[in-house]
Amino acid sequence: LPLIVAAWIALRSPDAGKRILAALFAIGFGLTLVPEFVYIQDPFADRMNTVFKLYFQAWLVLSVASAAAIVGLLARANGRLRSTIAIVGTIGIVASLTYTPLSATDWTWRCSAGSG
């Protein structure tokens, strides 16, 4: 459904900026849908290699599109809505900052446990 909506906006919107942004979202959603139907046969006999390769690209495209969408929302919003968007965005960024130290700790523990 998100792919269909994004593609419809990309094809029908009179605003070039909205078309480009919607096309980025459509590409990202499309990349996540491809491994449901097609995958590269590998020695592991599953589709996870294809999922990883396409999802990695999808995350990049969707992150660029999301950043542009947030900037567009902030530019059009005013007053209380602008503050709400800024607060929610800040919470999202702060929450994502926990990934690096937790991941480093997890991988450090795994590597040191395996070497002993």
All heavy atoms as an XYZ file, in Angstrom:
875
protein
N       0.812     -1.194      0.000
C       0.000      0.000      0.000
C       0.865      1.272      0.000
O       0.589      2.182     -0.781
C      -0.973     -0.025      1.180
C      -1.976      1.117      1.218
C      -2.851      1.151     -0.006
C      -2.811      1.021      2.478
N       1.920      1.343      0.844
C       2.757      2.553      0.774
C       3.410      2.750     -0.593
O       3.549      3.879     -1.059
C       3.814      2.340      1.852
C       3.239      1.341      2.773
C       2.344      0.473      1.938
N       3.788      1.642     -1.231
C       4.381      1.733     -2.565
C       3.378      2.300     -3.562
O       3.710      3.175     -4.357
C       4.869      0.353     -3.019
C       5.340      0.233     -4.466
C       6.534      1.132     -4.719
C       5.676     -1.202     -4.787
N       2.146      1.836     -3.503
C       1.111      2.303     -4.424
C       0.819      3.782     -4.208
O       0.733      4.562     -5.162
C      -0.169      1.457     -4.271
C       0.096      0.030     -4.753
C      -1.328      2.064     -5.034
C      -0.984     -0.953     -4.386
N       0.690      4.188     -2.954
C       0.406      5.598     -2.648
C       1.563      6.488     -3.093
O       1.353      7.536     -3.721
C       0.113      5.788     -1.140
C       0.035      7.259     -0.773
C      -1.168      5.066     -0.754
N       2.795      6.069     -2.793
C       3.957      6.871     -3.185
C       4.071      6.966     -4.700
O       4.370      8.038     -5.243
C       5.233      6.280     -2.580
N       3.835      5.865     -5.401
C       3.902      5.884     -6.864
C       2.805      6.776     -7.437
O       3.041      7.527     -8.397
C       3.780      4.466     -7.418
N       1.605      6.704     -6.869
C       0.507      7.550     -7.345
C       0.842      9.029     -7.171
O       0.633      9.826     -8.091
C      -0.784      7.196     -6.595
C      -1.978      7.918     -7.106
C      -2.710      7.614     -8.212
C      -2.573      9.095     -6.545
N      -3.731      8.521     -8.374
C      -3.667      9.437     -7.357
C      -2.282      9.862     -5.429
C      -4.465     10.532     -7.095
C      -3.087     10.958     -5.156
C      -4.166     11.277     -5.989
N       1.393      9.394     -6.018
C       1.780     10.791     -5.783
C       2.893     11.189     -6.745
O       2.899     12.293     -7.286
C       2.195     11.015     -4.321
C       0.984     10.845     -3.401
C       2.823     12.392     -4.131
C       1.333     10.810     -1.928
N       3.864     10.292     -6.950
C       4.982     10.596     -7.852
C       4.519     10.835     -9.272
O       5.104     11.650     -9.998
C       5.999      9.459     -7.811
N       3.477     10.138     -9.682
C       2.991     10.295    -11.048
C       1.984     11.427    -11.213
O       1.853     11.981    -12.297
C       2.359      8.976    -11.519
C       3.323      7.801    -11.650
C       2.554      6.516    -11.926
C       4.363      8.062    -12.718
N       1.253     11.786    -10.165
C       0.141     12.723    -10.289
C       0.369     14.113     -9.718
O      -0.367     15.027    -10.044
C      -1.101     12.132     -9.600
C      -1.545     10.829    -10.160
C      -2.258     11.043    -11.443
N      -2.771      9.772    -11.950
C      -3.632      9.684    -12.895
N      -4.121     10.763    -13.447
N      -4.032      8.514    -13.314
N       1.340     14.284     -8.853
C       1.511     15.569     -8.186
C       2.018     16.636     -9.162
O       2.935     16.391     -9.942
C       2.497     15.441     -7.029
O       2.685     16.692     -6.412
N       1.440     17.840     -9.111
C       1.929     18.913     -9.977
C       3.249     19.523     -9.477
O       3.971     20.144    -10.247
C       0.801     19.948     -9.933
C       0.080     19.679     -8.662
C       0.240     18.223     -8.372
N       3.570     19.308     -8.209
C       4.788     19.875     -7.608
C       5.968     18.925     -7.852
O       5.935     17.760     -7.464
C       4.558     20.081     -6.112
C       5.762     20.689     -5.409
O       6.652     21.224     -6.100
O       5.802     20.629     -4.166
N       7.014     19.437     -8.500
C       8.178     18.608     -8.833
C       8.871     18.077     -7.582
O       9.327     16.933     -7.558
C       9.172     19.401     -9.682
N       8.947     18.884     -6.528
C       9.575     18.441     -5.288
C       8.837     17.271     -4.662
O       9.456     16.303     -4.212
N       7.524     17.353     -4.655
C       6.720     16.250     -4.114
C       6.863     15.001     -4.974
O       6.899     13.883     -4.462
C       5.249     16.645     -4.033
C       4.933     17.569     -2.894
C       3.444     17.847     -2.847
C       3.128     18.862     -1.769
N       1.704     19.205     -1.748
N       6.948     15.170     -6.292
C       7.114     14.020     -7.184
C       8.427     13.303     -6.912
O       8.477     12.079     -6.837
C       7.051     14.458     -8.645
C       5.656     14.698     -9.158
C       5.597     14.735    -10.675
N       6.647     15.501    -11.305
C       6.561     16.792    -11.664
N       5.443     17.449    -11.439
N       7.566     17.399    -12.242
N       9.488     14.069     -6.761
C      10.805     13.472     -6.502
C      10.816     12.762     -5.156
O      11.301     11.638     -5.026
C      11.914     14.539     -6.581
C      12.060     15.019     -8.019
C      13.238     13.995     -6.049
C      12.947     16.235     -8.181
N      10.268     13.426     -4.140
C      10.218     12.831     -2.805
C       9.377     11.558     -2.807
O       9.783     10.527     -2.250
C       9.657     13.848     -1.809
C       9.688     13.460     -0.346
C      11.110     13.186      0.113
C       9.071     14.569      0.484
N       8.229     11.594     -3.444
C       7.376     10.409     -3.527
C       8.062      9.298     -4.317
O       7.928      8.105     -3.979
C       6.035     10.762     -4.156
N       8.806      9.655     -5.360
C       9.534      8.647     -6.138
C      10.607      7.976     -5.278
O      10.805      6.752     -5.366
C      10.167      9.285     -7.372
N      11.291      8.744     -4.441
C      12.278      8.148     -3.532
C      11.614      7.161     -2.578
O      12.128      6.066     -2.341
C      13.017      9.235     -2.751
C      14.059     10.027     -3.516
C      14.590     11.186     -2.669
C      15.203      9.129     -3.948
N      10.474      7.549     -2.021
C       9.749      6.630     -1.142
C       9.303      5.385     -1.917
O       9.403      4.267     -1.405
C       8.549      7.318     -0.492
C       8.889      8.100      0.740
C       8.787      9.477      0.761
C       9.309      7.461      1.896
C       9.094     10.205      1.894
C       9.627      8.172      3.047
C       9.515      9.553      3.043
N       8.813      5.564     -3.127
C       8.379      4.421     -3.939
C       9.550      3.481     -4.230
O       9.395      2.253     -4.159
C       7.745      4.912     -5.238
N      10.704      4.029     -4.548
C      11.892      3.200     -4.798
C      12.265      2.421     -3.541
O      12.545      1.219     -3.592
C      13.067      4.066     -5.295
C      12.792      4.583     -6.699
C      14.378      3.288     -5.249
C      13.741      5.678     -7.153
N      12.283      3.101     -2.400
C      12.619      2.427     -1.142
C      11.652      1.311     -0.803
O      12.064      0.196     -0.459
N      10.349      1.582     -0.922
C       9.351      0.550     -0.644
C       9.429     -0.577     -1.667
O       9.246     -1.751     -1.337
C       7.948      1.147     -0.614
C       7.723      2.094      0.528
C       7.103      3.315      0.321
C       8.133      1.785      1.816
C       6.889      4.198      1.367
C       7.922      2.657      2.874
C       7.299      3.868      2.645
N       9.712     -0.229     -2.917
C       9.847     -1.244     -3.958
C      11.025     -2.172     -3.707
O      10.931     -3.385     -3.925
N      12.135     -1.606     -3.234
C      13.303     -2.433     -2.938
C      13.021     -3.447     -1.838
O      13.554     -4.560     -1.860
C      14.486     -1.551     -2.539
C      15.178     -0.809     -3.673
C      16.176      0.202     -3.120
C      15.875     -1.783     -4.608
N      12.181     -3.087     -0.874
C      11.856     -4.045      0.182
C      10.888     -5.122     -0.301
O      10.810     -6.192      0.289
C      11.242     -3.347      1.410
O      10.030     -2.702      1.040
C      12.207     -2.352      2.007
N      10.185     -4.856     -1.372
C       9.217     -5.809     -1.891
C       9.849     -6.840     -2.839
O       9.373     -7.974     -2.929
C       8.104     -5.048     -2.624
C       6.866     -5.805     -3.011
C       6.190     -6.387     -1.781
C       5.910     -4.887     -3.750
N      10.923     -6.490     -3.508
C      11.548     -7.371     -4.502
C      11.923     -8.748     -3.936
O      11.613     -9.772     -4.556
C      12.773     -6.686     -5.153
C      13.589     -7.661     -5.980
C      12.324     -5.516     -6.002
N      12.575     -8.856     -2.762
C      12.972    -10.186     -2.285
C      11.801    -11.108     -1.925
O      12.001    -12.291     -1.686
C      13.816     -9.926     -1.036
C      14.067     -8.487     -0.981
C      13.117     -7.811     -1.900
N      10.595    -10.573     -1.891
C       9.434    -11.426     -1.653
C       9.124    -12.290     -2.874
O       8.457    -13.315     -2.746
C       8.209    -10.570     -1.302
C       8.366     -9.748     -0.046
C       8.615    -10.586      1.198
O       8.036    -11.692      1.307
O       9.404    -10.141      2.047
N       9.619    -11.880     -4.034
C       9.319    -12.599     -5.269
C      10.557    -13.148     -5.973
O      10.467    -14.133     -6.705
C       8.564    -11.675     -6.238
C       7.290    -11.141     -5.650
C       7.220     -9.845     -5.169
C       6.174    -11.948     -5.555
C       6.051     -9.349     -4.626
C       4.997    -11.469     -4.997
C       4.933    -10.163     -4.528
N      11.713    -12.497     -5.802
C      12.931    -12.872     -6.518
C      14.087    -12.879     -5.527
O      14.199    -11.983     -4.693
C      13.247    -11.837     -7.632
C      14.535    -12.189     -8.341
C      12.106    -11.720     -8.606
N      14.928    -13.910     -5.616
C      16.156    -13.879     -4.832
C      17.260    -14.618     -5.564
O      17.002    -15.451     -6.427
C      15.959    -14.432     -3.417
C      15.672    -15.909     -3.316
C      16.711    -16.827     -3.186
C      14.370    -16.382     -3.335
C      16.452    -18.175     -3.081
C      14.101    -17.729     -3.229
C      15.150    -18.629     -3.101
O      14.886    -19.951     -3.001
N      18.482    -14.277     -5.215
C      19.654    -14.889     -5.833
C      19.942    -16.193     -5.103
O      20.047    -16.214     -3.871
C      20.872    -13.949     -5.744
C      20.566    -12.654     -6.507
C      22.126    -14.625     -6.268
C      21.578    -11.555     -6.279
N      20.057    -17.282     -5.857
C      20.374    -18.575     -5.247
C      21.828    -18.546     -4.783
O      22.732    -18.274     -5.562
C      20.158    -19.698     -6.268
C      20.330    -21.078     -5.701
C      19.280    -21.410     -4.647
O      18.136    -21.019     -4.765
N      19.686    -22.109     -3.622
N      22.052    -18.814     -3.515
C      23.401    -18.801     -2.972
C      23.662    -20.114     -2.225
O      22.761    -20.945     -2.086
C      23.614    -17.579     -2.077
C      22.688    -17.537     -0.880
O      21.926    -18.495     -0.681
O      22.740    -16.546     -0.144
N      24.865    -20.328     -1.731
C      25.185    -21.598     -1.059
C      24.363    -21.856      0.208
O      24.279    -22.972      0.677
C      26.665    -21.463     -0.697
C      27.189    -20.362     -1.531
C      26.037    -19.491     -1.884
N      23.738    -20.813      0.762
C      22.983    -20.976      1.998
C      21.543    -21.418      1.748
O      20.803    -21.691      2.684
C      23.006    -19.677      2.799
C      24.398    -19.190      3.081
C      24.874    -18.048      2.476
C      25.235    -19.902      3.934
C      26.157    -17.606      2.719
C      26.518    -19.469      4.177
C      26.985    -18.316      3.573
N      21.114    -21.444      0.500
C      19.789    -21.922      0.086
C      18.639    -21.144      0.722
O      17.621    -21.715      1.074
C      19.651    -23.416      0.344
N      18.817    -19.867      0.888
C      17.705    -19.021      1.325
C      17.853    -17.644      0.693
O      18.782    -17.388     -0.053
C      17.602    -18.936      2.849
C      18.757    -18.209      3.508
O      19.674    -17.748      2.801
O      18.753    -18.092      4.740
N      16.948    -16.758      0.995
C      16.910    -15.454      0.341
C      17.554    -14.340      1.166
O      17.510    -13.177      0.782
C      15.468    -15.086      0.025
C      14.617    -14.882      1.239
C      13.161    -14.694      0.887
N      12.424    -14.341      2.070
C      12.009    -13.124      2.357
N      12.216    -12.142      1.528
N      11.349    -12.885      3.467
N      18.155    -14.666      2.288
C      18.643    -13.633      3.199
C      19.748    -12.766      2.591
O      19.849    -11.586      2.909
C      19.115    -14.249      4.518
C      17.974    -14.859      5.312
S      16.509    -13.795      5.465
C      17.136    -12.469      6.435
N      20.566    -13.312      1.716
C      21.596    -12.512      1.074
C      20.961    -11.429      0.207
O      21.367    -10.269      0.228
C      22.512    -13.405      0.239
C      23.759    -12.687     -0.212
O      24.163    -11.690      0.365
N      24.374    -13.194     -1.262
N      19.917    -11.794     -0.536
C      19.197    -10.826     -1.362
C      18.484     -9.805     -0.490
O      18.492     -8.610     -0.778
C      18.184    -11.546     -2.275
O      18.866    -12.566     -2.996
C      17.536    -10.582     -3.236
N      17.854    -10.277      0.584
C      17.169     -9.365      1.502
C      18.161     -8.351      2.043
O      17.898     -7.140      2.057
C      16.493    -10.147      2.653
C      16.029     -9.215      3.755
C      15.342    -10.972      2.128
N      19.317     -8.819      2.504
C      20.312     -7.901      3.060
C      20.738     -6.866      2.034
O      20.770     -5.670      2.324
C      21.542     -8.667      3.558
C      22.679     -7.764      3.924
C      22.644     -7.030      5.095
C      23.765     -7.618      3.077
C      23.687     -6.176      5.424
C      24.804     -6.770      3.396
C      24.765     -6.046      4.576
N      21.072     -7.313      0.834
C      21.573     -6.379     -0.177
C      20.522     -5.338     -0.573
O      20.831     -4.161     -0.727
C      22.057     -7.148     -1.399
C      23.333     -7.924     -1.133
C      23.783     -8.654     -2.352
C      24.926     -9.567     -2.147
N      26.057     -9.186     -1.453
N      19.274     -5.761     -0.747
C      18.240     -4.815     -1.155
C      17.742     -3.960      0.010
O      17.455     -2.780     -0.163
C      17.089     -5.548     -1.832
C      17.449     -6.143     -3.187
C      16.284     -6.947     -3.738
C      17.856     -5.071     -4.174
N      17.634     -4.539      1.193
C      17.179     -3.755      2.345
C      18.204     -2.697      2.720
O      17.851     -1.611      3.163
C      16.895     -4.661      3.541
C      15.515     -5.259      3.556
C      14.899     -5.678      2.374
C      14.824     -5.432      4.740
C      13.640     -6.243      2.389
C      13.568     -5.990      4.757
C      12.981     -6.392      3.580
O      11.733     -6.938      3.602
N      19.485     -3.026      2.552
C      20.530     -2.029      2.844
C      20.338     -0.802      1.952
O      20.388      0.338      2.428
C      21.909     -2.659      2.615
C      23.046     -1.773      3.006
C      23.361     -1.567      4.338
C      23.803     -1.130      2.041
C      24.411     -0.745      4.708
C      24.847     -0.308      2.396
C      25.159     -0.113      3.732
N      20.082     -1.027      0.675
C      19.845      0.083     -0.249
C      18.534      0.792      0.091
O      18.442      2.020      0.023
C      19.812     -0.427     -1.693
C      21.060     -1.155     -2.128
C      22.330     -0.366     -1.909
O      22.374      0.820     -2.168
N      23.362     -1.017     -1.422
N      17.516      0.018      0.445
C      16.218      0.608      0.788
C      16.336      1.526      1.999
O      15.755      2.616      2.018
C      15.196     -0.493      1.051
N      17.080      1.101      3.021
C      17.256      1.947      4.214
C      17.914      3.271      3.834
O      17.558      4.327      4.358
C      18.096      1.226      5.267
C      17.301      0.311      6.117
C      17.245     -1.052      6.034
C      16.415      0.682      7.179
N      16.381     -1.540      6.974
C      15.862     -0.503      7.698
C      16.042      1.892      7.741
C      14.955     -0.499      8.752
C      15.142      1.893      8.788
C      14.607      0.703      9.281
N      18.895      3.222      2.937
C      19.569      4.459      2.523
C      18.607      5.389      1.786
O      18.528      6.587      2.084
C      20.771      4.135      1.638
C      21.936      3.446      2.330
C      22.997      3.055      1.315
C      22.536      4.334      3.392
N      17.859      4.852      0.837
C      16.921      5.667      0.058
C      15.815      6.213      0.961
O      15.469      7.400      0.894
C      16.335      4.854     -1.121
C      15.236      5.626     -1.814
C      17.430      4.494     -2.105
N      15.268      5.362      1.824
C      14.195      5.804      2.714
C      14.684      6.826      3.744
O      13.939      7.726      4.129
C      13.547      4.611      3.415
C      12.704      3.718      2.515
C      12.286      2.447      3.255
C      11.484      4.459      1.997
N      15.936      6.716      4.177
C      16.457      7.696      5.137
C      16.633      9.069      4.473
O      16.317     10.097      5.076
C      17.768      7.224      5.755
O      18.798      7.159      4.788
N      17.093      9.088      3.235
C      17.220     10.365      2.519
C      15.836     10.970      2.280
O      15.610     12.166      2.491
C      17.982     10.172      1.180
C      17.892     11.404      0.309
C      19.429      9.818      1.450
N      14.887     10.144      1.860
C      13.522     10.624      1.617
C      12.883     11.115      2.911
O      12.202     12.149      2.918
C      12.682      9.516      0.996
N      13.099     10.401      4.007
C      12.523     10.813      5.292
C      13.118     12.125      5.772
O      12.397     12.992      6.285
C      12.750      9.729      6.346
O      12.081      8.549      5.987
N      14.424     12.279      5.608
C      15.056     13.539      6.006
C      14.498     14.705      5.198
O      14.174     15.766      5.746
C      16.569     13.440      5.834
N      14.340     14.512      3.901
C      13.772     15.563      3.049
C      12.321     15.849      3.420
O      11.886     17.008      3.425
C      13.876     15.167      1.580
N      11.565     14.799      3.755
C      10.166     14.993      4.149
C      10.066     15.777      5.455
O       9.208     16.657      5.594
C       9.473     13.645      4.284
N      10.938     15.488      6.407
C      10.919     16.217      7.671
C      11.276     17.677      7.462
O      10.641     18.572      8.025
C      11.865     15.546      8.693
C      11.272     14.207      9.129
C      12.091     16.434      9.906
C      12.202     13.352      9.952
N      12.272     17.943      6.632
C      12.638     19.336      6.337
C      11.467     20.049      5.659
O      11.153     21.194      5.986
C      13.910     19.388      5.459
C      14.153     20.779      4.929
C      15.110     18.915      6.253
N      10.807     19.364      4.728
C       9.644     19.954      4.068
C       8.510     20.229      5.038
O       7.859     21.271      4.965
N       8.270     19.302      5.962
C       7.234     19.517      6.976
C       7.570     20.702      7.874
O       6.707     21.520      8.195
C       7.058     18.262      7.832
C       6.269     17.124      7.223
C       6.324     15.900      8.134
C       4.828     17.541      7.004
N       8.828     20.778      8.288
C       9.241     21.897      9.144
C       9.122     23.234      8.422
O       8.773     24.244      9.026
C      10.676     21.691      9.640
C      10.843     20.695     10.780
C      12.320     20.439     11.043
C      10.160     21.194     12.034
N       9.411     23.242      7.128
C       9.330     24.489      6.362
C       7.890     24.972      6.225
O       7.632     26.178      6.214
C       9.950     24.303      4.981
N       6.952     24.028      6.135
C       5.542     24.403      5.955
C       4.792     24.598      7.268
O       3.760     25.245      7.301
C       4.833     23.336      5.127
C       5.303     23.337      3.697
C       4.465     22.412      2.846
N       4.888     22.517      1.468
C       5.450     21.541      0.786
N       5.652     20.379      1.354
N       5.804     21.730     -0.466
N       5.304     24.000      8.340
C       4.603     24.069      9.630
C       4.911     25.382     10.334
O       5.907     26.051     10.057
C       5.035     22.893     10.496
N       4.041     25.731     11.268
C       4.302     26.906     12.083
C       3.798     26.661     13.499
O       2.975     25.795     13.745
C       3.654     28.156     11.485
C       2.162     27.984     11.270
O       1.558     27.050     11.767
N       1.587     28.882     10.504
N       4.340     27.426     14.422
C       3.882     27.389     15.801
C       4.026     26.045     16.480
O       5.089     25.444     16.496
N       2.920     25.579     17.049
C       2.905     24.370     17.863
C       3.260     23.124     17.040
O       3.966     22.244     17.525
C       1.537     24.218     18.500
C       1.466     23.095     19.490
C       0.150     23.107     20.197
N       0.343     23.833     21.444
C      -0.593     24.081     22.312
N      -1.830     23.709     22.057
N      -0.341     24.721     23.431
N       2.790     23.045     15.807
C       3.093     21.888     14.964
C       4.592     21.799     14.678
O       5.178     20.721     14.712
C       2.309     21.959     13.649
C       2.535     20.806     12.671
C       2.137     19.477     13.305
C       1.767     21.042     11.389
N       5.210     22.925     14.426
C       6.657     22.945     14.168
C       7.430     22.462     15.392
O       8.373     21.685     15.281
C       7.081     24.354     13.778
C       8.516     24.440     13.370
C       8.875     25.840     12.954
N       9.858     25.727     11.901
C      10.075     26.619     10.996
N       9.360     27.720     10.971
N      10.995     26.446     10.089
N       7.013     22.920     16.569
C       7.666     22.479     17.805
C       7.476     20.984     18.018
O       8.408     20.287     18.423
C       7.101     23.234     19.007
O       7.334     24.606     18.874
N       6.283     20.489     17.742
C       6.009     19.060     17.909
C       6.869     18.227     16.970
O       7.448     17.214     17.382
C       4.510     18.773     17.650
O       3.732     19.574     18.528
C       4.194     17.308     17.852
N       6.972     18.642     15.724
C       7.808     17.917     14.753
C       9.266     17.925     15.207
O       9.957     16.900     15.144
C       7.663     18.521     13.344
C       6.251     18.286     12.808
C       8.691     17.927     12.387
C       5.950     19.054     11.539
N       9.743     19.066     15.685
C      11.127     19.174     16.145
C      11.374     18.277     17.361
O      12.407     17.595     17.442
C      11.465     20.621     16.476
N      10.426     18.232     18.290
C      10.590     17.400     19.489
C      10.571     15.921     19.127
O      11.427     15.152     19.586
C       9.498     17.738     20.529
C       9.754     19.126     21.120
C       9.439     16.686     21.631
C       8.615     19.671     21.947
N       9.627     15.518     18.293
C       9.548     14.107     17.884
C      10.810     13.716     17.105
O      11.367     12.629     17.302
C       8.268     13.840     17.056
C       8.301     12.468     16.408
C       7.037     14.000     17.929
N      11.280     14.587     16.236
C      12.514     14.319     15.496
C      13.721     14.193     16.401
O      14.560     13.304     16.227
N      13.800     15.064     17.393
C      14.912     15.010     18.347
C      14.864     13.718     19.154
O      15.906     13.079     19.367
C      14.869     16.225     19.291
O      14.931     17.414     18.501
C      16.011     16.201     20.274
N      13.681     13.310     19.589
C      13.543     12.048     20.326
C      13.984     10.880     19.450
O      14.693      9.973     19.914
C      12.094     11.867     20.826
C      11.794     12.867     21.938
C      11.852     10.436     21.313
C      10.333     12.939     22.330
N      13.596     10.890     18.183
C      14.011      9.830     17.265
C      15.519      9.768     17.086
O      16.114      8.681     17.091
N      16.139     10.921     16.947
C      17.597     10.964     16.782
C      18.300     10.482     18.044
O      19.228      9.669     17.984
C      18.061     12.381     16.390
C      17.607     12.688     14.962
C      19.573     12.521     16.522
C      17.786     14.131     14.557
N      17.869     10.959     19.198
C      18.483     10.547     20.463
C      18.296      9.044     20.683
O      19.222      8.357     21.115
C      17.912     11.370     21.649
C      18.328     10.794     22.981
C      18.353     12.823     21.541
N      17.113      8.523     20.369
C      16.872      7.080     20.531
C      17.782      6.266     19.619
O      18.260      5.197     20.004
C      15.412      6.763     20.252
N      18.047      6.756     18.419
C      18.904      6.011     17.498
C      20.377      6.085     17.881
O      21.166      5.234     17.466
C      18.706      6.511     16.066
O      19.225      7.813     15.928
N      20.758      7.067     18.673
C      22.153      7.185     19.092
C      22.580      6.055     20.025
O      23.774      5.823     20.209
C      22.390      8.538     19.772
C      22.324      9.761     18.857
C      22.459     11.040     19.669
C      23.388      9.702     17.780
N      21.630      5.352     20.612
C      21.981      4.240     21.499
C      22.502      3.038     20.721
O      23.158      2.178     21.301
C      20.758      3.809     22.330
O      19.733      3.366     21.441
C      20.249      4.941     23.191
N      22.241      2.965     19.431
C      22.634      1.794     18.647
C      24.152      1.592     18.647
O      24.630      0.478     18.868
C      22.133      1.906     17.203
C      22.641      0.785     16.342
C      22.064     -0.468     16.411
C      23.725      0.971     15.488
C      22.528     -1.512     15.648
C      24.195     -0.066     14.721
C      23.595     -1.299     14.798
O      24.079     -2.328     14.041
N      24.917      2.631     18.422
C      26.366      2.485     18.286
C      27.025      1.940     19.546
O      27.754      0.945     19.476
C      27.007      3.813     17.845
O      26.404      4.216     16.617
C      28.503      3.666     17.665
N      26.820      2.545     20.717
C      27.486      1.975     21.899
C      26.973      0.572     22.261
O      27.764     -0.281     22.663
C      27.201      2.974     23.018
C      26.143      3.872     22.529
C      26.145      3.799     21.037
N      25.680      0.327     22.114
C      25.159     -1.011     22.419
C      25.693     -2.049     21.441
O      26.037     -3.168     21.835
C      23.635     -0.998     22.403
C      22.962     -0.206     23.521
C      21.462     -0.160     23.317
C      23.310     -0.777     24.878
N      25.779     -1.698     20.180
C      26.313     -2.606     19.176
C      27.796     -2.880     19.430
O      28.243     -4.022     19.338
C      26.119     -2.003     17.788
O      26.777     -2.765     16.822
N      28.547     -1.841     19.738
C      29.974     -2.020     20.005
C      30.189     -2.919     21.219
O      31.051     -3.804     21.208
C      30.636     -0.663     20.226
N      29.396     -2.730     22.247
C      29.504     -3.573     23.444
C      29.161     -5.014     23.111
O      29.859     -5.941     23.525
C      28.557     -3.054     24.548
O      28.895     -1.704     24.828
C      28.680     -3.884     25.806
N      28.109     -5.223     22.351
C      27.688     -6.571     21.983
C      28.762     -7.277     21.160
O      29.115     -8.422     21.437
C      26.373     -6.512     21.214
C      25.821     -7.891     20.922
O      25.821     -8.729     21.842
O      25.387     -8.128     19.778
N      29.291     -6.600     20.150
C      30.310     -7.225     19.309
C      31.621     -7.426     20.058
O      32.326     -8.420     19.841
C      30.540     -6.398     18.045
C      29.491     -6.689     17.029
C      28.425     -5.902     16.730
C      29.378     -7.842     16.222
N      27.629     -6.490     15.778
C      28.196     -7.692     15.427
C      30.124     -8.999     16.070
C      27.785     -8.650     14.529
C      29.699     -9.949     15.151
C      28.549     -9.767     14.406
N      31.968     -6.512     20.941
C      33.183     -6.674     21.738
C      33.051     -7.888     22.645
O      33.964     -8.697     22.773
C      33.456     -5.415     22.590
O      33.528     -4.304     21.711
C      34.736     -5.538     23.369
N      31.873     -8.050     23.265
C      31.641     -9.195     24.147
C      31.687    -10.490     23.346
O      32.270    -11.478     23.791
C      30.287     -9.040     24.845
C      29.987    -10.188     25.743
C      30.434    -10.369     27.015
C      29.192    -11.330     25.435
N      29.963    -11.570     27.522
C      29.193    -12.160     26.555
C      28.478    -11.726     24.303
C      28.521    -13.385     26.602
C      27.803    -12.941     24.348
C      27.828    -13.736     25.475
N      31.075    -10.518     22.155
C      31.066    -11.738     21.341
C      32.476    -12.118     20.915
O      32.840    -13.283     20.943
C      30.203    -11.553     20.104
C      28.746    -11.604     20.370
C      27.983    -11.531     19.080
N      26.573    -11.279     19.359
C      25.648    -11.301     18.451
N      25.956    -11.547     17.199
N      24.391    -11.077     18.769
N      33.246    -11.125     20.499
C      34.602    -11.420     20.028
C      35.482    -11.896     21.165
O      36.278    -12.820     21.009
C      35.211    -10.189     19.365
S      34.400     -9.791     17.801
N      35.367    -11.275     22.335
C      36.215    -11.687     23.461
C      35.765    -13.038     24.021
O      36.579    -13.815     24.493
C      36.196    -10.623     24.562
O      34.903    -10.482     25.109
N      34.485    -13.357     23.962
C      33.996    -14.647     24.450
C      34.450    -15.782     23.522
O      34.732    -16.887     23.975
C      32.480    -14.632     24.572
N      34.527    -15.495     22.228
C      34.916    -16.516     21.268
C      36.405    -16.796     21.243
O      36.848    -17.844     20.823
N      37.226    -15.849     21.706
C      38.671    -16.028     21.622
C      39.242    -16.753     22.836
O      40.393    -17.139     22.833
C      39.364    -14.659     21.477
O      39.132    -13.882     22.645
N      38.457    -16.940     23.875
C      38.971    -17.521     25.134
C      38.783    -18.927     25.203
O      39.312    -19.903     25.264
